Amino acid sequence: MLEVMMPELIAATKDFYHMTGIKIVLFDEARRLLYSYPEGMCRFCHTVRTSRTLAEKCLHCDRLGFDHCDRTRKPYIYQCHMGLSEAIVPIVENDTIIGYMMMGQILCEGDDRRVWEAMDAVTGEVPRTELEEGLAAVKRVNTTFVHSALHVMSMCVCYLYYHQIIRSRREELCERLREYVAAHFAEPLTVASLCQRLYLSKSKLYQLSLQAFGRGVSEEISARRMEKARELLCRGEESVAEIAGTVGFADANYFVRAFKASEGVTPLAYRRANRRRA
């Protein structure tokens, strides 16, 4: 997760734009837009996205770019379905992607034919005149310029990260995970529900859990449930079925099996043994 110091970030993105003439956009690890300069889409892309079908194709191209960065952890240059070039630089901390910086949209030399063919294919879906006027405003560059701009953007990411203009909020996320598990372990808590609650992938949740608990989150939830069950068995008169429900087990038989696997004895045997010691 990223924390963005807006004044410094705005200055850095403006400098990049004024130097290259290329739009730059920052996303968090969940691929949510955080900031862009200049704001809004270029006229060409805005016209394309007036079509729902074409807008979905645009988003699909972006997803493929993000996915490529997830696999390689390296900057990536690609062409969208309309033939314009874009690039993504992953922001990585401890081999975990915590955000992305994207630049685009630009027209590389030699790609005019591909763009015009794409425009011909969608003429019936969006206004041709608006597409042509939008394309006229798109920055035209050669391949060397694109790679140089990508290197500058990569250096920009390093600069922002080094100076903590962009920094991970991993400790904050770990604390949120600890607090949430402590408060809700007795509920029907699952890895999927935690991922949805904290906006994390399963792999990132596992990494956070190792940092927060020293083990997987499912193991942590199970351990907390067993701890609470032991407490209730020793101090109260609730039935095994009631205790099972209290600590988060919908099936009492499954609770008995889980408890025996954890403690080596059944819940009733544990209760008798501990009461005799008391």
C-alpha positions as CSV (number, residue, x, y, z in Angstrom):
1,M,0.0,0.0,0.0
2,L,1.3,3.4,-0.9
3,E,1.4,6.7,1.1
4,V,1.6,9.7,-1.2
5,M,3.1,13.0,-0.2
6,M,1.2,15.1,-2.6
7,P,3.4,18.3,-2.9
8,E,6.6,16.4,-3.8
9,L,4.7,14.0,-6.0
10,I,3.0,16.8,-7.9
11,A,6.3,18.5,-8.4
12,A,8.0,15.3,-9.7
13,T,5.2,14.4,-12.1
14,K,5.1,17.9,-13.4
15,D,8.8,17.9,-14.0
16,F,8.5,14.6,-15.9
17,Y,5.7,16.0,-18.1
18,H,7.5,19.2,-18.8
19,M,10.6,17.4,-19.8
20,T,9.0,14.7,-21.9
21,G,5.5,16.0,-22.8
22,I,4.2,12.6,-21.7
23,K,1.3,12.1,-19.2
24,I,2.3,10.2,-16.0
25,V,-0.1,8.3,-13.7
26,L,0.4,6.7,-10.3
27,F,-1.6,3.6,-9.1
28,D,-1.6,1.8,-5.8
29,E,-1.0,-2.0,-5.4
30,A,-4.7,-2.7,-6.0
31,R,-4.4,-0.8,-9.4
32,R,-6.5,2.1,-8.1
33,L,-5.7,5.5,-9.6
34,L,-4.0,7.8,-7.1
35,Y,-2.8,10.7,-9.1
36,S,-2.1,11.8,-12.7
37,Y,-0.6,14.8,-14.5
38,P,-2.1,16.2,-16.5
39,E,-5.5,15.1,-15.1
40,G,-8.0,13.4,-17.3
41,M,-7.5,11.4,-20.5
42,C,-6.3,12.7,-23.8
43,R,-9.0,13.6,-26.3
44,F,-8.2,10.5,-28.5
45,C,-8.6,8.1,-25.6
46,H,-11.7,9.9,-24.3
47,T,-13.3,9.5,-27.6
48,V,-12.4,5.8,-27.8
49,R,-13.9,5.2,-24.3
50,T,-17.3,6.7,-25.2
51,S,-17.9,3.2,-26.6
52,R,-18.5,0.7,-23.8
53,T,-17.0,-2.1,-25.9
54,L,-13.8,-0.2,-26.7
55,A,-13.5,1.1,-23.1
56,E,-13.5,-2.5,-21.9
57,K,-10.7,-3.3,-24.5
58,C,-8.7,-0.3,-23.0
59,L,-9.1,-1.7,-19.5
60,H,-8.1,-5.1,-20.7
61,C,-4.9,-3.7,-22.2
62,D,-4.1,-2.0,-18.9
63,R,-4.7,-5.2,-17.0
64,L,-2.3,-7.1,-19.3
65,G,0.3,-4.4,-18.6
66,F,-0.2,-4.7,-14.8
67,D,-0.1,-8.5,-15.0
68,H,3.2,-8.4,-17.0
69,C,4.8,-6.2,-14.3
70,D,3.5,-8.6,-11.6
71,R,5.2,-11.5,-13.3
72,T,8.5,-9.8,-14.1
73,R,8.9,-7.0,-11.6
74,K,10.3,-5.0,-14.5
75,P,9.2,-1.9,-16.5
76,Y,7.1,-2.8,-19.5
77,I,6.3,-1.0,-22.8
78,Y,3.3,-2.2,-24.7
79,Q,0.7,-1.0,-27.3
80,C,-3.0,-0.6,-26.6
81,H,-5.6,-2.0,-28.9
82,M,-5.7,1.3,-30.8
83,G,-2.0,1.2,-31.5
84,L,-0.7,3.8,-29.1
85,S,2.2,3.1,-26.8
86,E,2.2,3.1,-23.0
87,A,4.6,1.9,-20.3
88,I,4.4,0.8,-16.7
89,V,7.1,0.8,-14.0
90,P,6.4,-1.4,-10.9
91,I,7.2,0.1,-7.5
92,V,8.7,-2.8,-5.6
93,E,9.6,-3.3,-1.9
94,N,11.1,-6.5,-0.7
95,D,10.0,-8.3,-3.9
96,T,6.4,-7.1,-3.3
97,I,4.7,-4.7,-5.7
98,I,3.3,-1.8,-3.7
99,G,2.3,0.4,-6.7
100,Y,2.8,1.3,-10.3
101,M,3.7,4.3,-12.3
102,M,2.4,4.5,-15.9
103,M,3.1,6.8,-18.8
104,G,1.2,7.3,-22.0
105,Q,-0.4,7.7,-24.5
106,I,2.2,8.3,-27.3
107,L,2.5,7.4,-31.0
108,C,5.8,5.8,-32.0
109,E,7.2,6.3,-35.5
110,G,6.1,3.5,-37.8
111,D,2.9,2.9,-35.9
112,D,0.7,5.3,-37.8
113,R,-0.6,2.6,-40.1
114,R,-1.6,0.4,-37.3
115,V,-3.4,3.3,-35.6
116,W,-5.3,4.2,-38.7
117,E,-6.3,0.6,-39.3
118,A,-7.6,0.5,-35.7
119,M,-9.5,3.7,-36.4
120,D,-11.0,2.3,-39.5
121,A,-12.2,-0.8,-37.6
122,V,-14.1,1.3,-35.0
123,T,-15.5,4.1,-37.2
124,G,-19.0,2.8,-36.7
125,E,-18.7,2.9,-32.9
126,V,-17.2,6.3,-32.3
127,P,-17.1,9.6,-34.3
128,R,-14.2,9.4,-36.9
129,T,-13.7,13.2,-37.0
130,E,-13.2,13.3,-33.2
131,L,-10.7,10.4,-33.4
132,E,-8.7,12.2,-36.1
133,E,-8.6,15.5,-34.2
134,G,-7.6,13.6,-31.0
135,L,-4.9,11.7,-32.8
136,A,-3.4,15.0,-34.1
137,A,-2.8,16.1,-30.5
138,V,-1.1,12.8,-29.5
139,K,2.7,13.2,-29.0
140,R,4.7,11.6,-31.7
141,V,8.1,10.2,-30.8
142,N,10.8,7.7,-32.0
143,T,11.5,4.4,-30.2
144,T,14.7,5.7,-28.6
145,F,12.7,8.5,-27.0
146,V,10.2,6.0,-25.5
147,H,13.0,4.0,-23.9
148,S,14.8,7.1,-22.6
149,A,11.5,8.3,-21.1
150,L,11.0,4.9,-19.5
151,H,14.5,5.1,-17.9
152,V,13.7,8.6,-16.6
153,M,10.4,7.4,-15.2
154,S,12.2,4.4,-13.5
155,M,14.7,6.9,-12.0
156,C,11.8,9.0,-10.9
157,V,10.3,6.1,-9.0
158,C,13.6,5.4,-7.3
159,Y,13.9,9.1,-6.3
160,L,10.4,9.2,-4.9
161,Y,10.9,6.0,-3.0
162,Y,14.4,6.9,-1.7
163,H,13.2,10.2,-0.3
164,Q,10.1,8.5,1.2
165,I,7.8,10.6,-1.0
166,I,6.3,7.2,-1.8
167,R,6.6,4.7,1.1
168,S,5.0,1.5,2.1
169,R,2.5,1.4,4.9
170,R,3.2,-2.2,5.6
171,E,3.4,-1.8,9.4
172,E,0.0,-0.1,9.4
173,L,-1.4,-2.9,7.4
174,C,0.1,-5.5,9.8
175,E,-1.5,-3.7,12.7
176,R,-4.8,-3.6,10.9
177,L,-4.5,-7.3,10.3
178,R,-3.7,-8.0,13.9
179,E,-6.6,-5.9,15.2
180,Y,-9.1,-7.4,12.8
181,V,-8.2,-11.0,13.5
182,A,-8.2,-10.4,17.2
183,A,-11.7,-8.8,17.0
184,H,-13.3,-11.3,14.5
185,F,-11.5,-14.7,14.9
186,A,-14.7,-16.2,16.4
187,E,-16.7,-15.2,13.3
188,P,-16.9,-17.1,10.0
189,L,-13.6,-15.5,9.0
190,T,-11.9,-16.7,5.8
191,V,-8.8,-15.8,3.8
192,A,-11.1,-14.6,1.0
193,S,-13.0,-12.3,3.4
194,L,-9.8,-10.9,4.8
195,C,-8.5,-10.2,1.3
196,Q,-11.6,-8.3,0.5
197,R,-11.6,-6.4,3.8
198,L,-7.9,-5.3,3.5
199,Y,-7.8,-5.0,-0.4
200,L,-5.1,-7.6,-0.7
201,S,-4.3,-10.6,-2.9
202,K,-3.9,-14.0,-1.2
203,S,-0.1,-13.9,-1.6
204,K,0.2,-10.4,-0.1
205,L,-2.1,-11.4,2.8
206,Y,0.2,-14.4,3.5
207,Q,3.3,-12.2,3.4
208,L,1.7,-9.7,5.9
209,S,0.5,-12.6,8.1
210,L,4.1,-14.0,8.3
211,Q,5.3,-10.5,9.4
212,A,2.4,-10.0,11.8
213,F,2.1,-13.5,13.4
214,G,5.0,-15.5,12.2
215,R,2.6,-17.9,10.4
216,G,-0.2,-18.1,7.9
217,V,-3.4,-16.3,8.8
218,S,-5.5,-19.5,8.8
219,E,-3.1,-21.0,11.4
220,E,-3.4,-17.8,13.5
221,I,-7.2,-17.9,13.4
222,S,-7.2,-21.6,14.4
223,A,-4.7,-20.9,17.3
224,R,-6.8,-18.1,18.6
225,R,-10.0,-20.2,18.5
226,M,-8.3,-23.1,20.3
227,E,-7.0,-20.7,23.0
228,K,-10.5,-19.3,23.6
229,A,-11.9,-22.8,23.6
230,R,-9.5,-23.9,26.3
231,E,-10.4,-20.9,28.4
232,L,-14.1,-21.6,28.1
233,L,-13.7,-25.3,28.8
234,C,-11.8,-24.6,32.0
235,R,-13.9,-21.8,33.5
236,G,-17.5,-22.4,32.3
237,E,-20.3,-24.9,32.1
238,E,-21.2,-24.4,28.4
239,S,-21.6,-27.6,26.4
240,V,-19.1,-28.5,23.8
241,A,-21.5,-27.5,21.0
242,E,-22.1,-24.1,22.6
243,I,-18.3,-23.5,22.9
244,A,-17.8,-24.6,19.3
245,G,-20.3,-21.9,18.1
246,T,-18.8,-19.3,20.4
247,V,-15.3,-19.8,19.0
248,G,-16.3,-19.9,15.4
249,F,-17.1,-23.5,14.5
250,A,-20.5,-24.1,12.8
251,D,-20.1,-27.9,13.2
252,A,-19.5,-29.2,16.7
253,N,-18.1,-32.5,15.4
254,Y,-15.6,-30.7,13.4
255,F,-14.6,-28.6,16.4
256,V,-14.1,-31.8,18.4
257,R,-11.8,-33.2,15.7
258,A,-9.9,-29.9,15.4
259,F,-9.5,-29.6,19.2
260,K,-8.2,-33.1,19.5
261,A,-5.7,-32.6,16.7
262,S,-4.5,-29.4,18.4
263,E,-4.5,-30.5,22.1
264,G,-4.2,-34.3,21.9
265,V,-7.4,-34.9,23.8
266,T,-11.1,-34.3,23.3
267,P,-12.7,-31.1,24.7
268,L,-14.5,-33.1,27.5
269,A,-11.3,-34.9,28.4
270,Y,-9.4,-31.5,28.5
271,R,-12.1,-30.1,30.8
272,R,-12.0,-33.0,33.2
273,A,-8.2,-33.0,33.4
274,N,-7.9,-29.3,34.0
275,R,-10.7,-29.3,36.6
276,R,-8.9,-32.1,38.5
277,R,-5.7,-30.0,38.5
278,A,-7.7,-27.0,39.7
